[in-house]
Amino acid sequence: MRVAIIGAGLQGNRRAEALRQFPDMELVIVTAAHLSIAQTLARRMNCEAGEGWRAVVGRPDVDAVVVCTPPNSHAEITLAALAQGKHVLCEKPLARTLEEAAAMARSANENGLILKCGFNHRHHPAIQKAKELWESGWLGRPLFLRSCYGICGRPGFEREWRANPHIVSGGQLMEQGIHVVDLFRWFLGDLAGVLGVVETRYWPIQPLEDNACVIFRAAGGAFALLHSSLTQWKNLFQFEIFGEDGYAVVEGLGGGYGTERLVCGKKTYDKPFHAEVTEFRGTDSSWAGEWKEFLAAIREKRQPLGNATDGLEAMRLVFSAYEAARRGSEVPLLRGAEQRAECSP
C-alpha cells in the first residue's frame, strides 16, 4: 500500500518511523505547510517532499493518506482525500466540531473507504491484555474504571497551536484525555451520563482548560473516573479496572511515562495480597500496532479498531463533559439507535 503523510511535525514523524516496520507499505510523499520541514523528514525516510496537501490527495500513486495536521484542518483534508478514493488515518480528535466529524464518517461510509481515528492507546500491549482479561470475565462483573493521565507542559506551551481556541475545540481533555475517554467507551460500551469539572489553573490558555475531572456512568451500571491534567509536573498514565473478582492496572506508556506494565490480581479477604506484574519494555509499539490494524482493515474490508464512529463518539463525550461542567449537573448521553446510525460508517 502506498501512503502519503500530510503534516511533518511530531505525529508525522512518529507515523513515518512506525511505517518502517512494514515492507509492504511504501511512503510515497511527506508534505507540510513549509517545504523545508517536509524535506527534513523526507530525507530520513527516502521519499518525496511536498508543500501543502491539495495536490497529494488526488495522486494516483497514493492509496492512503495520514492526516497529521492540527484539528482545524482535519475535516477539509480528510473529506478531500475520501472524495478521491483514498483511505484515511486521521489523528485525534477527528475534527474540530461534531458536524465535521459526522460528515467525515458519512463520506467514508458512502465511498466504501476506511477512516480510522488515531487512537493508538488501544494498541498498547498492556491495554490490550487488560481488555482480554475484561472480556474473558476474569475480573468479574464490572464495578468501576479510574484513570489519571497528564503531562507537565513545557515552556511556551501557551504559544503552541494546542493552546489556540481558533485551531482546537478543547483543552487538555480534548487533546490528551480523549484517549482515555475512548478507552472508557471501548471497555464499558454505551455511557449513560457524565459529570464534569474543567478549570484553567496555571497555563494562560483561557478559554481552554489545563485540568479536567470527569465521571461517566455506563448504561450497565459501572462508572468511570478521569483526571486529565497539564499541571502534574510529571508525565503520568494510569488506567485502573476493577471488577467483582479482581483488578487490572496499566501503568506507563514507555518513554517519559515510564515502563509500560500491567498489574493484575484477584480479590482476597483472608489471604495475602498477590499481584502478577508484566512489563512491556522497549520502544512504544502502539504506533506500529495501529498501522497493522489500519492495513488489515483495508485488506479485509472491515471497520478498524478506533473507526470514524469511535472518533465521533469520543468527541461527543468530551463536549458533553464540557456541558456538564458549565451546568454543574449531570448531562445524559444515551441516544436512540436511529440517531447513532445516521453517522455510523
C-alpha positions as a Markdown table, in Angstrom:
| # | Residue | x | y | z |
|---|---|---|---|---|
| 1 | Met | 0.0 | 0.0 | 0.0 |
| 2 | Arg | 1.3 | 3.5 | -1.0 |
| 3 | Val | 1.0 | 6.2 | 1.7 |
| 4 | Ala | 1.1 | 9.9 | 1.9 |
| 5 | Ile | 1.7 | 11.7 | 5.2 |
| 6 | Ile | 0.3 | 15.2 | 5.5 |
| 7 | Gly | 2.0 | 17.1 | 8.3 |
| 8 | Ala | 5.6 | 16.6 | 9.3 |
| 9 | Gly | 5.5 | 17.6 | 13.0 |
| 10 | Leu | 5.8 | 15.3 | 16.0 |
| 11 | Gln | 2.9 | 13.0 | 14.9 |
| 12 | Gly | 4.0 | 12.9 | 11.2 |
| 13 | Asn | 7.5 | 11.8 | 12.4 |
| 14 | Arg | 6.0 | 9.1 | 14.7 |
| 15 | Arg | 3.8 | 7.7 | 11.9 |
| 16 | Ala | 6.7 | 7.7 | 9.4 |
| 17 | Glu | 9.1 | 5.9 | 11.7 |
| 18 | Ala | 6.5 | 3.2 | 12.6 |
| 19 | Leu | 5.9 | 2.7 | 8.9 |
| 20 | Arg | 9.5 | 1.3 | 8.5 |
| 21 | Gln | 8.4 | -1.9 | 10.1 |
| 22 | Phe | 6.1 | -2.8 | 7.2 |
| 23 | Pro | 7.9 | -3.6 | 4.0 |
| 24 | Asp | 4.6 | -4.0 | 2.1 |
| 25 | Met | 3.8 | -0.3 | 2.8 |
| 26 | Glu | 5.6 | 2.4 | 0.8 |
| 27 | Leu | 5.8 | 6.0 | 2.0 |
| 28 | Val | 5.5 | 8.0 | -1.3 |
| 29 | Ile | 5.4 | 11.6 | 0.0 |
| 30 | Val | 5.5 | 13.7 | 3.1 |
| 31 | Thr | 4.0 | 17.2 | 2.9 |
| 32 | Ala | 3.9 | 20.2 | 5.3 |
| 33 | Ala | 2.9 | 23.8 | 5.2 |
| 34 | His | 6.6 | 24.7 | 4.7 |
| 35 | Leu | 8.6 | 22.6 | 2.2 |
| 36 | Ser | 11.8 | 22.7 | 4.4 |
| 37 | Ile | 10.0 | 20.9 | 7.2 |
| 38 | Ala | 8.7 | 18.2 | 4.9 |
| 39 | Gln | 12.2 | 17.8 | 3.4 |
| 40 | Thr | 13.8 | 17.1 | 6.7 |
| 41 | Leu | 11.5 | 14.1 | 7.3 |
| 42 | Ala | 11.5 | 13.0 | 3.7 |
| 43 | Arg | 15.3 | 12.8 | 3.6 |
| 44 | Arg | 15.3 | 10.5 | 6.5 |
| 45 | Met | 12.6 | 8.4 | 5.0 |
| 46 | Asn | 14.0 | 8.4 | 1.5 |
| 47 | Cys | 10.7 | 9.7 | 0.0 |
| 48 | Glu | 9.4 | 12.7 | -1.9 |
| 49 | Ala | 8.7 | 16.0 | 0.0 |
| 50 | Gly | 5.9 | 18.5 | -0.9 |
| 51 | Glu | 4.4 | 21.7 | 0.3 |
| 52 | Gly | 0.6 | 21.8 | 1.1 |
| 53 | Trp | -1.8 | 19.0 | 0.7 |
| 54 | Arg | -4.2 | 19.6 | -2.2 |
| 55 | Ala | -2.2 | 18.1 | -4.9 |
| 56 | Val | -1.4 | 15.0 | -2.8 |
| 57 | Val | -4.9 | 13.7 | -2.1 |
| 58 | Gly | -5.6 | 13.2 | -5.8 |
| 59 | Arg | -2.4 | 11.5 | -6.8 |
| 60 | Pro | -2.9 | 8.1 | -8.5 |
| 61 | Asp | 0.2 | 6.6 | -6.8 |
| 62 | Val | -1.3 | 7.1 | -3.3 |
| 63 | Asp | -3.7 | 4.6 | -1.8 |
| 64 | Ala | -4.0 | 6.0 | 1.7 |
| 65 | Val | -3.5 | 9.4 | 3.4 |
| 66 | Val | -2.4 | 10.0 | 7.0 |
| 67 | Val | -3.6 | 13.4 | 8.4 |
| 68 | Cys | -1.1 | 14.7 | 11.0 |
| 69 | Thr | -2.1 | 18.4 | 11.0 |
| 70 | Pro | -3.8 | 20.5 | 13.7 |
| 71 | Pro | -7.6 | 19.7 | 14.2 |
| 72 | Asn | -8.9 | 22.7 | 12.3 |
| 73 | Ser | -7.8 | 21.2 | 9.0 |
| 74 | His | -8.7 | 17.6 | 9.6 |
| 75 | Ala | -12.1 | 17.7 | 8.0 |
| 76 | Glu | -11.2 | 19.6 | 4.9 |
| 77 | Ile | -8.2 | 17.3 | 4.2 |
| 78 | Thr | -10.0 | 14.1 | 5.1 |
| 79 | Leu | -13.1 | 14.9 | 3.0 |
| 80 | Ala | -11.0 | 15.8 | 0.0 |
| 81 | Ala | -9.0 | 12.5 | 0.3 |
| 82 | Leu | -12.1 | 10.4 | 0.7 |
| 83 | Ala | -13.6 | 12.1 | -2.3 |
| 84 | Gln | -10.5 | 11.0 | -4.3 |
| 85 | Gly | -10.9 | 7.4 | -3.2 |
| 86 | Lys | -8.2 | 7.3 | -0.5 |
| 87 | His | -8.4 | 5.5 | 2.8 |
| 88 | Val | -7.6 | 7.9 | 5.7 |
| 89 | Leu | -5.9 | 7.6 | 9.1 |
| 90 | Cys | -6.7 | 10.9 | 10.9 |
| 91 | Glu | -5.2 | 12.0 | 14.2 |
| 92 | Lys | -7.4 | 12.6 | 17.1 |
| 93 | Pro | -9.6 | 14.5 | 17.8 |
| 94 | Leu | -11.2 | 13.5 | 14.5 |
| 95 | Ala | -12.3 | 17.1 | 13.7 |
| 96 | Arg | -13.0 | 20.4 | 15.4 |
| 97 | Thr | -16.7 | 20.1 | 15.5 |
| 98 | Leu | -19.2 | 17.2 | 15.8 |
| 99 | Glu | -20.8 | 18.3 | 12.5 |
| 100 | Glu | -17.4 | 18.0 | 10.7 |
| 101 | Ala | -16.7 | 14.6 | 12.3 |
| 102 | Ala | -20.2 | 13.3 | 11.3 |
| 103 | Ala | -19.6 | 14.5 | 7.7 |
| 104 | Met | -16.3 | 12.6 | 7.6 |
| 105 | Ala | -17.9 | 9.4 | 8.9 |
| 106 | Arg | -20.7 | 9.6 | 6.3 |
| 107 | Ser | -18.3 | 10.3 | 3.5 |
| 108 | Ala | -16.2 | 7.2 | 4.4 |
| 109 | Asn | -19.3 | 5.1 | 4.5 |
| 110 | Glu | -20.8 | 6.4 | 1.2 |
| 111 | Asn | -17.4 | 5.9 | -0.6 |
| 112 | Gly | -16.8 | 2.4 | 0.9 |
| 113 | Leu | -13.5 | 3.6 | 2.4 |
| 114 | Ile | -11.7 | 3.1 | 5.7 |
| 115 | Leu | -11.5 | 6.2 | 8.0 |
| 116 | Lys | -9.5 | 5.4 | 11.2 |
| 117 | Cys | -9.2 | 7.8 | 14.1 |
| 118 | Gly | -5.7 | 7.9 | 15.7 |
| 119 | Phe | -6.4 | 6.2 | 19.0 |
| 120 | Asn | -3.1 | 4.4 | 19.4 |
| 121 | His | -3.7 | 3.7 | 23.0 |
| 122 | Arg | -6.0 | 0.9 | 22.0 |
| 123 | His | -2.8 | -0.8 | 20.7 |
| 124 | His | -0.6 | -0.6 | 23.7 |
| 125 | Pro | 0.0 | -4.2 | 24.7 |
| 126 | Ala | -0.8 | -3.7 | 28.4 |
| 127 | Ile | -4.2 | -2.1 | 27.4 |
| 128 | Gln | -4.9 | -5.0 | 25.0 |
| 129 | Lys | -4.1 | -7.6 | 27.6 |
| 130 | Ala | -6.3 | -5.8 | 30.2 |
| 131 | Lys | -9.1 | -5.8 | 27.6 |
| 132 | Glu | -8.7 | -9.6 | 27.2 |
| 133 | Leu | -9.0 | -10.1 | 30.9 |
| 134 | Trp | -12.1 | -7.8 | 31.0 |
| 135 | Glu | -13.8 | -9.7 | 28.2 |
| 136 | Ser | -12.9 | -13.1 | 29.5 |
| 137 | Gly | -14.7 | -12.5 | 32.7 |
| 138 | Trp | -11.6 | -12.9 | 34.8 |
| 139 | Leu | -12.3 | -9.6 | 36.6 |
| 140 | Gly | -15.9 | -10.5 | 37.2 |
| 141 | Arg | -18.8 | -8.1 | 37.0 |
| 142 | Pro | -17.6 | -4.6 | 36.1 |
| 143 | Leu | -17.6 | -2.1 | 39.0 |
| 144 | Phe | -15.6 | 0.9 | 38.0 |
| 145 | Leu | -12.7 | 2.3 | 35.9 |
| 146 | Arg | -10.3 | 5.0 | 37.1 |
| 147 | Ser | -7.6 | 6.9 | 35.2 |
| 148 | Cys | -5.1 | 9.6 | 35.6 |
| 149 | Tyr | -3.4 | 11.0 | 32.5 |
| 150 | Gly | -1.4 | 14.1 | 32.1 |
| 151 | Ile | 1.8 | 15.9 | 31.3 |
| 152 | Cys | 3.9 | 18.6 | 32.9 |
| 153 | Gly | 3.6 | 21.0 | 30.0 |
| 154 | Arg | 6.6 | 22.8 | 28.6 |
| 155 | Pro | 7.9 | 26.4 | 28.4 |
| 156 | Gly | 6.0 | 28.3 | 25.8 |
| 157 | Phe | 3.1 | 25.9 | 25.7 |
| 158 | Glu | 0.7 | 28.8 | 25.7 |
| 159 | Arg | 2.0 | 29.9 | 22.3 |
| 160 | Glu | 1.6 | 26.5 | 20.7 |
| 161 | Trp | -1.3 | 25.7 | 18.3 |
| 162 | Arg | -2.7 | 23.4 | 21.0 |
| 163 | Ala | -3.4 | 26.5 | 23.1 |
| 164 | Asn | -5.2 | 28.4 | 20.3 |
| 165 | Pro | -9.0 | 28.1 | 20.6 |
| 166 | His | -9.3 | 29.1 | 16.9 |
| 167 | Ile | -7.4 | 25.8 | 16.0 |
| 168 | Val | -8.7 | 23.4 | 18.6 |
| 169 | Ser | -12.1 | 22.8 | 20.2 |
| 170 | Gly | -10.9 | 22.0 | 23.7 |
| 171 | Gly | -8.0 | 21.9 | 26.0 |
| 172 | Gln | -6.4 | 19.1 | 27.9 |
| 173 | Leu | -9.4 | 16.9 | 28.0 |
| 174 | Met | -9.9 | 17.1 | 24.2 |
| 175 | Glu | -6.2 | 17.0 | 23.3 |
| 176 | Gln | -5.0 | 14.1 | 25.6 |
| 177 | Gly | -7.8 | 13.0 | 27.9 |
| 178 | Ile | -9.8 | 11.9 | 24.8 |
| 179 | His | -7.6 | 8.8 | 24.6 |
| 180 | Val | -8.9 | 7.6 | 27.9 |
| 181 | Val | -12.5 | 8.7 | 27.1 |
| 182 | Asp | -12.2 | 6.4 | 24.1 |
| 183 | Leu | -10.9 | 3.6 | 26.3 |
| 184 | Phe | -13.8 | 4.0 | 28.7 |
| 185 | Arg | -16.2 | 3.6 | 25.9 |
| 186 | Trp | -14.3 | 0.6 | 24.5 |
| 187 | Phe | -14.4 | -1.2 | 27.8 |
| 188 | Leu | -17.8 | -0.1 | 29.0 |
| 189 | Gly | -19.9 | 0.3 | 25.9 |
| 190 | Asp | -22.7 | 2.8 | 25.9 |
| 191 | Leu | -22.3 | 5.6 | 28.5 |
| 192 | Ala | -25.4 | 7.0 | 30.1 |
| 193 | Gly | -24.4 | 10.2 | 31.7 |
| 194 | Val | -21.4 | 12.5 | 32.6 |
| 195 | Leu | -20.5 | 14.9 | 35.4 |
| 196 | Gly | -17.5 | 17.2 | 34.9 |
| 197 | Val | -15.3 | 19.9 | 36.3 |
| 198 | Val | -12.9 | 21.7 | 34.0 |
| 199 | Glu | -10.6 | 24.6 | 35.0 |
| 200 | Thr | -7.7 | 26.6 | 33.9 |
| 201 | Arg | -5.4 | 26.6 | 37.0 |
| 202 | Tyr | -2.0 | 27.6 | 35.7 |
| 203 | Trp | -1.4 | 28.0 | 32.0 |
| 204 | Pro | -2.7 | 31.2 | 30.4 |
| 205 | Ile | -4.8 | 29.4 | 27.8 |
| 206 | Gln | -8.4 | 30.5 | 28.6 |
| 207 | Pro | -11.0 | 29.6 | 27.5 |
| 208 | Leu | -9.2 | 26.2 | 27.2 |
| 209 | Glu | -8.7 | 24.1 | 30.3 |
| 210 | Asp | -5.5 | 22.7 | 31.7 |
| 211 | Asn | -7.3 | 20.4 | 34.1 |
| 212 | Ala | -10.4 | 18.3 | 33.8 |
| 213 | Cys | -12.1 | 15.8 | 36.1 |
| 214 | Val | -15.0 | 13.8 | 34.7 |
| 215 | Ile | -17.2 | 10.9 | 35.8 |
| 216 | Phe | -19.1 | 8.8 | 33.3 |
| 217 | Arg | -21.9 | 6.4 | 34.2 |
| 218 | Ala | -22.2 | 3.4 | 32.0 |
| 219 | Ala | -25.5 | 2.0 | 30.8 |
| 220 | Gly | -24.7 | -1.3 | 32.5 |
| 221 | Gly | -24.2 | 0.4 | 35.9 |
| 222 | Ala | -20.5 | 0.7 | 36.2 |
| 223 | Phe | -18.8 | 4.1 | 36.3 |
| 224 | Ala | -15.5 | 5.6 | 35.1 |
| 225 | Leu | -13.4 | 8.5 | 36.5 |
| 226 | Leu | -10.8 | 10.5 | 34.7 |
| 227 | His | -8.4 | 13.3 | 35.8 |
| 228 | Ser | -6.5 | 14.8 | 32.8 |
| 229 | Ser | -4.0 | 17.4 | 33.7 |
| 230 | Leu | -1.4 | 19.8 | 32.2 |
| 231 | Thr | -0.1 | 20.6 | 35.7 |
| 232 | Gln | 1.1 | 17.3 | 37.1 |
| 233 | Trp | 4.8 | 18.3 | 36.6 |
| 234 | Lys | 5.5 | 14.7 | 35.9 |
| 235 | Asn | 4.2 | 12.7 | 32.9 |
| 236 | Leu | 1.8 | 10.1 | 34.2 |
| 237 | Phe | -0.5 | 7.4 | 32.8 |
| 238 | Gln | -2.5 | 5.1 | 34.9 |
| 239 | Phe | -5.6 | 3.1 | 33.9 |
| 240 | Glu | -7.3 | 1.0 | 36.5 |
| 241 | Ile | -10.1 | -1.6 | 36.1 |
| 242 | Phe | -12.0 | -3.1 | 39.0 |
| 243 | Gly | -14.5 | -6.0 | 38.9 |
| 244 | Glu | -16.2 | -8.0 | 41.5 |
| 245 | Asp | -13.5 | -10.7 | 41.3 |
| 246 | Gly | -10.3 | -8.8 | 40.6 |
| 247 | Tyr | -8.4 | -5.8 | 39.2 |
| 248 | Ala | -6.1 | -4.8 | 36.4 |
| 249 | Val | -3.9 | -1.7 | 36.4 |
| 250 | Val | -2.0 | -0.3 | 33.5 |
| 251 | Glu | 0.9 | 2.0 | 34.4 |
| 252 | Gly | 3.2 | 3.9 | 32.0 |
| 253 | Leu | 3.3 | 4.2 | 28.2 |
| 254 | Gly | 7.0 | 3.9 | 27.8 |
| 255 | Gly | 9.4 | 6.9 | 27.3 |
| 256 | Gly | 8.7 | 9.8 | 29.6 |
| 257 | Tyr | 5.7 | 8.0 | 31.1 |
| 258 | Gly | 7.9 | 5.1 | 32.5 |
| 259 | Thr | 7.9 | 1.5 | 31.6 |
| 260 | Glu | 4.6 | 0.2 | 30.4 |
| 261 | Arg | 3.3 | -2.6 | 32.7 |
| 262 | Leu | 0.2 | -4.5 | 33.7 |
| 263 | Val | -0.5 | -5.3 | 37.3 |
| 264 | Cys | -3.4 | -7.7 | 37.9 |
| 265 | Gly | -4.8 | -9.7 | 40.8 |
| 266 | Lys | -7.8 | -11.3 | 42.4 |
| 267 | Lys | -9.9 | -10.1 | 45.3 |
| 268 | Thr | -8.7 | -11.6 | 48.5 |
| 269 | Tyr | -10.2 | -11.4 | 52.0 |
| 270 | Asp | -8.3 | -13.9 | 54.1 |
| 271 | Lys | -5.1 | -14.4 | 52.1 |
| 272 | Pro | -2.0 | -12.2 | 51.5 |
| 273 | Phe | -2.4 | -9.8 | 48.5 |
| 274 | His | -0.7 | -11.2 | 45.4 |
| 275 | Ala | -0.3 | -9.5 | 42.1 |
| 276 | Glu | 1.0 | -10.6 | 38.7 |
| 277 | Val | 3.2 | -8.0 | 37.1 |
| 278 | Thr | 4.0 | -8.0 | 33.3 |
| 279 | Glu | 6.4 | -5.3 | 31.9 |
| 280 | Phe | 6.4 | -4.3 | 28.3 |
| 281 | Arg | 9.9 | -2.8 | 27.7 |
| 282 | Gly | 11.4 | -1.4 | 24.6 |
| 283 | Thr | 10.1 | 1.2 | 22.2 |
| 284 | Asp | 6.4 | 2.2 | 22.1 |
| 285 | Ser | 4.8 | -0.5 | 19.9 |
| 286 | Ser | 1.3 | 1.2 | 19.7 |
| 287 | Trp | 2.2 | 3.2 | 16.6 |
| 288 | Ala | 3.2 | 0.0 | 14.7 |
| 289 | Gly | 0.1 | -1.8 | 16.1 |
| 290 | Glu | -2.1 | 0.9 | 14.8 |
| 291 | Trp | -0.5 | 0.7 | 11.3 |
| 292 | Lys | -1.0 | -3.0 | 11.3 |
| 293 | Glu | -4.7 | -2.6 | 12.2 |
| 294 | Phe | -5.3 | 0.1 | 9.6 |
| 295 | Leu | -3.7 | -2.1 | 6.9 |
| 296 | Ala | -5.6 | -5.2 | 8.0 |
| 297 | Ala | -8.9 | -3.3 | 7.9 |
| 298 | Ile | -8.3 | -2.1 | 4.4 |
| 299 | Arg | -7.3 | -5.6 | 3.2 |
| 300 | Glu | -10.2 | -7.3 | 5.0 |
| 301 | Lys | -12.7 | -4.6 | 4.1 |
| 302 | Arg | -13.9 | -4.2 | 7.7 |
| 303 | Gln | -14.1 | -1.4 | 10.2 |
| 304 | Pro | -10.9 | -1.0 | 12.2 |
| 305 | Leu | -10.5 | -0.6 | 16.0 |
| 306 | Gly | -10.8 | 3.2 | 16.5 |
| 307 | Asn | -13.0 | 3.8 | 13.5 |
| 308 | Ala | -14.8 | 7.0 | 12.4 |
| 309 | Thr | -17.8 | 6.4 | 14.7 |
| 310 | Asp | -15.4 | 5.8 | 17.7 |
| 311 | Gly | -13.7 | 9.2 | 16.9 |
| 312 | Leu | -17.1 | 10.9 | 16.6 |
| 313 | Glu | -18.4 | 9.4 | 19.8 |
| 314 | Ala | -15.3 | 10.3 | 21.8 |
| 315 | Met | -15.7 | 13.9 | 20.7 |
| 316 | Arg | -19.4 | 13.9 | 21.7 |
| 317 | Leu | -18.5 | 12.6 | 25.2 |
| 318 | Val | -15.9 | 15.3 | 25.7 |
| 319 | Phe | -18.2 | 18.0 | 24.5 |
| 320 | Ser | -20.9 | 16.6 | 26.9 |
| 321 | Ala | -18.4 | 16.7 | 29.8 |
| 322 | Tyr | -17.8 | 20.4 | 29.0 |
| 323 | Glu | -21.5 | 21.0 | 29.0 |
| 324 | Ala | -21.8 | 19.2 | 32.4 |
| 325 | Ala | -19.1 | 21.4 | 33.8 |
| 326 | Arg | -20.9 | 24.5 | 32.6 |
| 327 | Arg | -24.3 | 23.4 | 34.0 |
| 328 | Gly | -22.9 | 22.0 | 37.2 |
| 329 | Ser | -25.1 | 18.9 | 36.8 |
| 330 | Glu | -25.1 | 15.6 | 35.0 |
| 331 | Val | -25.7 | 15.5 | 31.3 |
| 332 | Pro | -27.5 | 12.5 | 29.8 |
| 333 | Leu | -25.7 | 10.7 | 27.0 |
| 334 | Leu | -27.7 | 7.9 | 25.6 |
| 335 | Arg | -29.2 | 8.5 | 22.1 |
| 336 | Gly | -31.6 | 6.5 | 20.0 |
| 337 | Ala | -30.3 | 3.8 | 17.7 |
| 338 | Glu | -31.6 | 5.8 | 14.7 |
| 339 | Gln | -29.7 | 8.9 | 15.6 |
| 340 | Arg | -26.5 | 7.0 | 16.2 |
| 341 | Ala | -26.8 | 5.0 | 13.0 |
| 342 | Glu | -27.1 | 8.1 | 10.8 |
| 343 | Cys | -23.4 | 8.8 | 11.1 |
| 344 | Ser | -22.0 | 5.3 | 11.5 |
| 345 | Pro | -19.6 | 4.2 | 8.8 |
